[in-house]
């Protein structure tokens, strides 16, 4: 039971990036179907990334030339710039197609890969942990999208700027 509780709190921690970024994207007022799709894909990534991390993560970490935090920072920064330059459009095109949804999901799930490495090293129950990571991240992503959507409806264009600022802070967080 203590181990499941530990996995649950890890899941909450891993889901905060997804929540923050979803909040930023929610200001673009996505339709409910799109919110469900994005949340589901994020949940799937949070399920599979720890498995990948536990199997091959040690090899990746030893051979990756660029630090994963820098990589994620670059993704968040480019998404913020994209939102800034497309702020006058009805919807932001950075999350309109399946490729952008996959990129979004990968960016917010990269931490799960590292956690998967630790789970593999400690011989923890990766399946139970990944299942919790998946469900919690799916929920927080959906919640972030809905809150961002409400902010957009209430605050209009100001909510888009808030979303851009959140993305820039996330980029800086990963950079430093």
Secondary structure, DSSP 8 states (H G I E B T S, - for coil): -HHHHHHHHHHHHHHHHHHHHHHHHHTT---HHHHHHHHHHHHHHHHHHHHHHHHHHHHHHHH-SS-HHHHHHHHHHHHHHHHHHTTTSSS-GGGSSHHHHHHHHHHHHHHHHHHHHHHHHTT--HHHHHHHHHHHHHHHHHHHHHHHHHHHHHHTHHHHHHHHHHHHHHHHHHH-
